Amino acid sequence: DVVVAAAGRALACSSSPTGRAVRSDRTGVGVLVTAGSAVLVPVVRNATEAPLPQVRAEVARLVEAARAGRLAPADVGGAIVTVSCEQPGTGVALREPPTGCVLTVDRSGPDSPELTLALSGDFSELGVSEAGRFFALLARLLRHPYRRLV
């Protein structure tokens, strides 16, 4: 939830990692969800401005709806960044980003406080510098999430 909120704030504070301008009413942060053998990407639309508790509630709602097969058409599409938290044993491996960029979150162990973040996508020359700025801002937001995301 913190990573989704931080990615939303980073999008709101800059153009997207691909160099395109961001309109918060039309874009959001996708959350990769595995539901059986399907991979779904519902979009958190309020991640660019909502406080962390609201982002947390929306992520929970979307994940539950995805796993229950109750996603509405408005719940998918339009993500600039998709957050993927790969879980061991799920068999989820994305060869191509489902939307603009994929931010992969990996944890060395279930109790580890350390996260490894990787941003992947198809970047033009302009997008590479934007991706670097986006990633630097994301890292700053994640250092003190409750001070900056609440």
CYANA upper distance limits for C-alpha pairs under 8 A (distance plus 0.5 A):
  1 ASP  CA      5 ALA  CA      6.65
  1 ASP  CA     52 LEU  CA      7.90
  1 ASP  CA     55 VAL  CA      7.17
  1 ASP  CA     56 ARG  CA      5.77
  1 ASP  CA     59 VAL  CA      7.44
  2 VAL  CA      6 ALA  CA      6.48
  2 VAL  CA     52 LEU  CA      7.45
  2 VAL  CA     56 ARG  CA      8.42
  2 VAL  CA    142 LEU  CA      7.93
  2 VAL  CA    145 PRO  CA      7.29
  2 VAL  CA    149 LEU  CA      8.45
  3 VAL  CA      7 ALA  CA      6.47
  3 VAL  CA     83 VAL  CA      8.31
  3 VAL  CA    142 LEU  CA      7.62
  4 VAL  CA      8 GLY  CA      6.69
  4 VAL  CA     29 VAL  CA      7.04
  4 VAL  CA     31 VAL  CA      8.30
  4 VAL  CA     47 ALA  CA      7.19
  4 VAL  CA     55 VAL  CA      8.13
  4 VAL  CA     83 VAL  CA      7.30
  5 ALA  CA      9 ARG  CA      6.72
  5 ALA  CA     47 ALA  CA      5.64
  5 ALA  CA     48 THR  CA      7.47
  5 ALA  CA     50 ALA  CA      8.41
  5 ALA  CA     51 PRO  CA      8.36
  5 ALA  CA     52 LEU  CA      6.78
  5 ALA  CA     55 VAL  CA      6.82
  5 ALA  CA    149 LEU  CA      7.32
  6 ALA  CA     10 ALA  CA      6.54
  6 ALA  CA     47 ALA  CA      8.46
  6 ALA  CA    138 LEU  CA      6.43
  6 ALA  CA    141 LEU  CA      6.31
  6 ALA  CA    142 LEU  CA      6.95
  6 ALA  CA    145 PRO  CA      8.01
  6 ALA  CA    149 LEU  CA      7.47
  7 ALA  CA     11 LEU  CA      6.66
  7 ALA  CA     29 VAL  CA      7.55
  7 ALA  CA     47 ALA  CA      8.13
  7 ALA  CA     48 THR  CA      8.26
  7 ALA  CA     81 VAL  CA      8.05
  7 ALA  CA    138 LEU  CA      6.58
  8 GLY  CA     12 ALA  CA      6.70
  8 GLY  CA     28 GLY  CA      7.33
  8 GLY  CA     29 VAL  CA      6.68
  8 GLY  CA     46 ASN  CA      8.43
  8 GLY  CA     47 ALA  CA      5.07
  8 GLY  CA     48 THR  CA      4.49
  8 GLY  CA     49 GLU  CA      7.80
  9 ARG  CA     13 CYS  CA      6.62
  9 ARG  CA     47 ALA  CA      7.43
  9 ARG  CA     48 THR  CA      5.32
  9 ARG  CA     49 GLU  CA      7.19
  9 ARG  CA    138 LEU  CA      8.44
  9 ARG  CA    149 LEU  CA      8.30
 10 ALA  CA     14 SER  CA      6.78
 10 ALA  CA     48 THR  CA      8.23
 10 ALA  CA    134 PHE  CA      6.53
 10 ALA  CA    137 LEU  CA      6.40
 10 ALA  CA    138 LEU  CA      6.09
 10 ALA  CA    141 LEU  CA      8.29
 11 LEU  CA     15 SER  CA      6.66
 11 LEU  CA     16 SER  CA      6.12
 11 LEU  CA     17 PRO  CA      8.41
 11 LEU  CA     22 VAL  CA      7.37
 11 LEU  CA     48 THR  CA      7.15
 11 LEU  CA    134 PHE  CA      7.73
 12 ALA  CA     22 VAL  CA      7.53
 12 ALA  CA     24 SER  CA      7.48
 12 ALA  CA     48 THR  CA      5.88
 12 ALA  CA     49 GLU  CA      8.04
 14 SER  CA     21 ALA  CA      8.45
 14 SER  CA     22 VAL  CA      8.22
 14 SER  CA    134 PHE  CA      7.43
 15 SER  CA     19 GLY  CA      6.30
 15 SER  CA     20 ARG  CA      6.28
 15 SER  CA     21 ALA  CA      5.21
 15 SER  CA     22 VAL  CA      6.01
 15 SER  CA    130 GLU  CA      7.69
 16 SER  CA     20 ARG  CA      5.88
 16 SER  CA     21 ALA  CA      6.64
 16 SER  CA     22 VAL  CA      6.50
 16 SER  CA     80 ILE  CA      7.42
 16 SER  CA    130 GLU  CA      7.48
 16 SER  CA    131 ALA  CA      7.94
 16 SER  CA    134 PHE  CA      7.74
 17 PRO  CA    101 CYS  CA      7.93
 17 PRO  CA    127 GLY  CA      6.42
 17 PRO  CA    128 VAL  CA      7.93
 17 PRO  CA    130 GLU  CA      5.48
 17 PRO  CA    131 ALA  CA      4.46
 17 PRO  CA    132 GLY  CA      8.04
 17 PRO  CA    133 ARG  CA      8.29
 17 PRO  CA    134 PHE  CA      6.28
 18 THR  CA    100 GLY  CA      7.57
 18 THR  CA    101 CYS  CA      8.20
 18 THR  CA    122 ASP  CA      8.28
 18 THR  CA    123 PHE  CA      6.26
 18 THR  CA    124 SER  CA      7.64
 18 THR  CA    126 LEU  CA      8.00
 18 THR  CA    127 GLY  CA      4.73
 18 THR  CA    128 VAL  CA      7.72
 18 THR  CA    130 GLU  CA      6.94
 18 THR  CA    131 ALA  CA      6.89
 19 GLY  CA    126 LEU  CA      6.61
 19 GLY  CA    127 GLY  CA      5.10
 19 GLY  CA    130 GLU  CA      6.01
 19 GLY  CA    131 ALA  CA      8.08
 22 VAL  CA     27 THR  CA      7.49
 23 ARG  CA     27 THR  CA      6.65
 24 SER  CA     28 GLY  CA      7.22
 24 SER  CA     45 ARG  CA      8.02
 24 SER  CA     46 ASN  CA      8.35
 24 SER  CA     48 THR  CA      6.91
 25 ASP  CA     45 ARG  CA      7.86
 26 ARG  CA     45 ARG  CA      8.28
 26 ARG  CA     78 GLY  CA      7.03
 27 THR  CA     45 ARG  CA      6.90
 27 THR  CA     78 GLY  CA      5.49
 27 THR  CA     79 ALA  CA      5.87
 27 THR  CA     80 ILE  CA      6.89
 28 GLY  CA     43 VAL  CA      6.34
 28 GLY  CA     44 VAL  CA      5.96
 28 GLY  CA     45 ARG  CA      4.97
 28 GLY  CA     46 ASN  CA      7.41
 28 GLY  CA     47 ALA  CA      6.89
 28 GLY  CA     48 THR  CA      7.53
 28 GLY  CA     78 GLY  CA      6.96
 28 GLY  CA     79 ALA  CA      5.28
 28 GLY  CA     80 ILE  CA      6.80
 28 GLY  CA     81 VAL  CA      7.84
 29 VAL  CA     43 VAL  CA      5.97
 29 VAL  CA     44 VAL  CA      5.72
 29 VAL  CA     45 ARG  CA      7.19
 29 VAL  CA     47 ALA  CA      7.02
 29 VAL  CA     79 ALA  CA      5.62
 29 VAL  CA     80 ILE  CA      6.81
 29 VAL  CA     81 VAL  CA      5.71
 29 VAL  CA     82 THR  CA      6.15
 29 VAL  CA     83 VAL  CA      7.64
 30 GLY  CA     41 VAL  CA      6.03
 30 GLY  CA     42 PRO  CA      6.05
 30 GLY  CA     43 VAL  CA      4.64
 30 GLY  CA     44 VAL  CA      6.53
 30 GLY  CA     76 VAL  CA      8.49
 30 GLY  CA     79 ALA  CA      5.64
 30 GLY  CA     80 ILE  CA      7.96
 30 GLY  CA     81 VAL  CA      6.54
 30 GLY  CA     82 THR  CA      4.61
 30 GLY  CA     83 VAL  CA      6.50
 31 VAL  CA     41 VAL  CA      5.83
 31 VAL  CA     42 PRO  CA      6.26
 31 VAL  CA     43 VAL  CA      6.73
 31 VAL  CA     44 VAL  CA      7.87
 31 VAL  CA     59 VAL  CA      8.13
 31 VAL  CA     82 THR  CA      6.02
 31 VAL  CA     83 VAL  CA      5.51
 31 VAL  CA     84 SER  CA      6.91
 32 LEU  CA     39 VAL  CA      7.32
 32 LEU  CA     40 LEU  CA      6.37
 32 LEU  CA     41 VAL  CA      5.19
 32 LEU  CA     42 PRO  CA      7.62
 32 LEU  CA     82 THR  CA      7.07
 32 LEU  CA     83 VAL  CA      6.57
 32 LEU  CA     84 SER  CA      5.64
 32 LEU  CA     85 CYS  CA      7.97
 33 VAL  CA     39 VAL  CA      6.30
 33 VAL  CA     40 LEU  CA      5.68
 33 VAL  CA     41 VAL  CA      6.59
 33 VAL  CA     42 PRO  CA      8.19
 33 VAL  CA     63 VAL  CA      6.96
 33 VAL  CA     66 ALA  CA      7.57
 33 VAL  CA     67 ARG  CA      8.22
 33 VAL  CA     84 SER  CA      8.47
 34 THR  CA     38 ALA  CA      6.30
 34 THR  CA     39 VAL  CA      5.19
 34 THR  CA     40 LEU  CA      6.79
 34 THR  CA     67 ARG  CA      7.92
 34 THR  CA     90 THR  CA      8.23
 34 THR  CA     92 VAL  CA      7.98
 35 ALA  CA     39 VAL  CA      6.81
 35 ALA  CA     40 LEU  CA      7.78
 35 ALA  CA     66 ALA  CA      7.28
 35 ALA  CA     67 ARG  CA      5.43
 36 GLY  CA     67 ARG  CA      8.38
 39 VAL  CA     92 VAL  CA      8.18
 40 LEU  CA     66 ALA  CA      7.45
 41 VAL  CA     76 VAL  CA      6.83
 41 VAL  CA     77 GLY  CA      8.19
 41 VAL  CA     82 THR  CA      7.93
 41 VAL  CA     98 PRO  CA      8.25
 42 PRO  CA     62 LEU  CA      6.76
 42 PRO  CA     63 VAL  CA      8.16
 42 PRO  CA     66 ALA  CA      7.85
 42 PRO  CA     71 LEU  CA      8.12
 42 PRO  CA     75 ASP  CA      5.81
 42 PRO  CA     76 VAL  CA      5.02
 42 PRO  CA     77 GLY  CA      7.67
 43 VAL  CA     62 LEU  CA      8.30
 43 VAL  CA     75 ASP  CA      6.20
 43 VAL  CA     76 VAL  CA      5.85
 43 VAL  CA     77 GLY  CA      7.08
 43 VAL  CA     78 GLY  CA      7.71
 43 VAL  CA     79 ALA  CA      6.49
 44 VAL  CA     55 VAL  CA      7.90
 44 VAL  CA     58 GLU  CA      7.06
 44 VAL  CA     59 VAL  CA      7.08
 44 VAL  CA     62 LEU  CA      8.31
 44 VAL  CA     75 ASP  CA      8.26
 46 ASN  CA     50 ALA  CA      5.93
 46 ASN  CA     55 VAL  CA      7.25
 47 ALA  CA     55 VAL  CA      6.36
 50 ALA  CA     54 GLN  CA      6.49
 50 ALA  CA     55 VAL  CA      6.71
 51 PRO  CA     55 VAL  CA      6.94
 51 PRO  CA    149 LEU  CA      6.39
 51 PRO  CA    150 VAL  CA      5.15
 52 LEU  CA     56 ARG  CA      6.51
 52 LEU  CA    146 TYR  CA      8.49
 52 LEU  CA    149 LEU  CA      6.21
 52 LEU  CA    150 VAL  CA      5.69
 53 PRO  CA     57 ALA  CA      6.72
 53 PRO  CA    150 VAL  CA      8.01
 54 GLN  CA     58 GLU  CA      6.69
 55 VAL  CA     59 VAL  CA      6.61
 56 ARG  CA     60 ALA  CA      6.72
 57 ALA  CA     61 ARG  CA      6.66
 58 GLU  CA     62 LEU  CA      6.60
 59 VAL  CA     63 VAL  CA      6.57
 60 ALA  CA     64 GLU  CA      6.60
 61 ARG  CA     65 ALA  CA      6.59
 62 LEU  CA     66 ALA  CA      6.49
 62 LEU  CA     71 LEU  CA      7.76
 62 LEU  CA     75 ASP  CA      7.98
 63 VAL  CA     67 ARG  CA      6.68
 64 GLU  CA     68 ALA  CA      6.60
 65 ALA  CA     69 GLY  CA      6.45
 65 ALA  CA     70 ARG  CA      5.23
 65 ALA  CA     71 LEU  CA      5.78
 66 ALA  CA     70 ARG  CA      6.50
 66 ALA  CA     71 LEU  CA      5.96
 71 LEU  CA     75 ASP  CA      6.52
 71 LEU  CA     76 VAL  CA      8.19
 72 ALA  CA     76 VAL  CA      7.90
 78 GLY  CA     99 THR  CA      8.20
 79 ALA  CA     99 THR  CA      6.59
 79 ALA  CA    100 GLY  CA      7.61
 80 ILE  CA     99 THR  CA      6.58
 80 ILE  CA    100 GLY  CA      5.34
 80 ILE  CA    101 CYS  CA      6.83
 81 VAL  CA     99 THR  CA      7.22
 81 VAL  CA    100 GLY  CA      6.36
 81 VAL  CA    101 CYS  CA      5.31
 81 VAL  CA    102 VAL  CA      6.16
 81 VAL  CA    103 LEU  CA      7.21
 82 THR  CA     97 PRO  CA      8.35
 82 THR  CA     98 PRO  CA      8.07
 82 THR  CA     99 THR  CA      7.22
 82 THR  CA    100 GLY  CA      8.18
 82 THR  CA    101 CYS  CA      6.69
 82 THR  CA    102 VAL  CA      5.24
 82 THR  CA    103 LEU  CA      6.48
 83 VAL  CA    102 VAL  CA      6.40
 83 VAL  CA    103 LEU  CA      5.33
 83 VAL  CA    104 THR  CA      6.45
 83 VAL  CA    105 VAL  CA      7.72
 84 SER  CA    102 VAL  CA      7.27
 84 SER  CA    103 LEU  CA      6.58
 84 SER  CA    104 THR  CA      5.23
 84 SER  CA    105 VAL  CA      6.55
 85 CYS  CA    104 THR  CA      6.35
 85 CYS  CA    105 VAL  CA      5.27
 85 CYS  CA    106 ASP  CA      6.63
 86 GLU  CA     90 THR  CA      8.19
 86 GLU  CA     92 VAL  CA      7.23
 86 GLU  CA     93 ALA  CA      8.44
 86 GLU  CA    104 THR  CA      7.75
 86 GLU  CA    105 VAL  CA      7.37
 86 GLU  CA    106 ASP  CA      6.92
 87 GLN  CA     92 VAL  CA      8.25
 96 GLU  CA    121 GLY  CA      8.18
 97 PRO  CA    101 CYS  CA      6.38
 97 PRO  CA    102 VAL  CA      6.14
 97 PRO  CA    120 SER  CA      8.02
 97 PRO  CA    121 GLY  CA      6.74
 98 PRO  CA    102 VAL  CA      8.24
100 GLY  CA    121 GLY  CA      6.90
100 GLY  CA    122 ASP  CA      8.09
101 CYS  CA    119 LEU  CA      7.24
101 CYS  CA    120 SER  CA      6.12
101 CYS  CA    121 GLY  CA      5.05
101 CYS  CA    122 ASP  CA      7.95
102 VAL  CA    118 ALA  CA      8.42
102 VAL  CA    119 LEU  CA      6.21
102 VAL  CA    120 SER  CA      5.80
102 VAL  CA    121 GLY  CA      6.87
103 LEU  CA    117 LEU  CA      7.12
103 LEU  CA    118 ALA  CA      6.09
103 LEU  CA    119 LEU  CA      5.02
103 LEU  CA    120 SER  CA      7.04
104 THR  CA    116 THR  CA      8.42
104 THR  CA    117 LEU  CA      6.09
104 THR  CA    118 ALA  CA      5.61
104 THR  CA    119 LEU  CA      6.91
104 THR  CA    120 SER  CA      8.48
105 VAL  CA    115 LEU  CA      7.01
105 VAL  CA    116 THR  CA      6.30
105 VAL  CA    117 LEU  CA      5.38
105 VAL  CA    118 ALA  CA      7.33
106 ASP  CA    115 LEU  CA      6.16
106 ASP  CA    116 THR  CA      5.53
106 ASP  CA    117 LEU  CA      7.00
107 ARG  CA    112 SER  CA      7.10
107 ARG  CA    113 PRO  CA      8.23
107 ARG  CA    114 GLU  CA      6.74
107 ARG  CA    115 LEU  CA      5.37
107 ARG  CA    116 THR  CA      6.75
108 SER  CA    112 SER  CA      6.74
108 SER  CA    114 GLU  CA      7.50
108 SER  CA    115 LEU  CA      7.70
108 SER  CA    116 THR  CA      8.48
119 LEU  CA    135 PHE  CA      8.16
123 PHE  CA    127 GLY  CA      5.39
123 PHE  CA    128 VAL  CA      6.15
123 PHE  CA    131 ALA  CA      8.48
124 SER  CA    128 VAL  CA      6.84
125 GLU  CA    129 SER  CA      7.80
126 LEU  CA    130 GLU  CA      7.06
127 GLY  CA    131 ALA  CA      6.28
128 VAL  CA    132 GLY  CA      6.75
129 SER  CA    133 ARG  CA      6.86
130 GLU  CA    134 PHE  CA      6.53
131 ALA  CA    135 PHE  CA      6.50
132 GLY  CA    136 ALA  CA      6.65
133 ARG  CA    137 LEU  CA      6.66
134 PHE  CA    138 LEU  CA      6.57
135 PHE  CA    139 ALA  CA      6.67
136 ALA  CA    140 ARG  CA      6.85
137 LEU  CA    141 LEU  CA      6.73
138 LEU  CA    142 LEU  CA      6.72
139 ALA  CA    143 ARG  CA      6.89
140 ARG  CA    144 HIS  CA      7.95
141 LEU  CA    145 PRO  CA      6.29
141 LEU  CA    148 ARG  CA      6.97
141 LEU  CA    149 LEU  CA      8.18
144 HIS  CA    148 ARG  CA      7.05
145 PRO  CA    149 LEU  CA      5.94
145 PRO  CA    150 VAL  CA      8.18
146 TYR  CA    150 VAL  CA      6.01
